[in-house]
Amino acid sequence: GPAMRREQGDGPLDAAIKAIEKLTGLTPSVENFSVVAATRGHDAIASAVIELLHEGAVVVGAGASTNSIEAGVHAYVNALNFLVEARSAS
């Protein structure tokens, strides 16, 4: 089955990031994070960008969703993928 974790944090995005950290074993620091509305209206799409720092490597991830928390999680996972790729290339 799918890997699942329950975590608490300062908010739902913080809790999701902590759960992902436990699942992956990676604990990068968030250097920059932003979420903006990419479209208008009550069904607007949120666009998130996150910058992570881990062991000297800096990566940037992006994500989008109609849910701003979900957009943040997509951005975080996207950045983690770049981080793992950078680690395997070195």
Secondary structure, 3 states (H helix, E strand, C coil): CCCCCCCCCCCHHHHHHHHHHHHHCCCCEEEEEEEEECCCCCCCCEEEEEEEEECCEEEEEEEEECCHHHHHHHHHHHHHHHHHHHHHHC
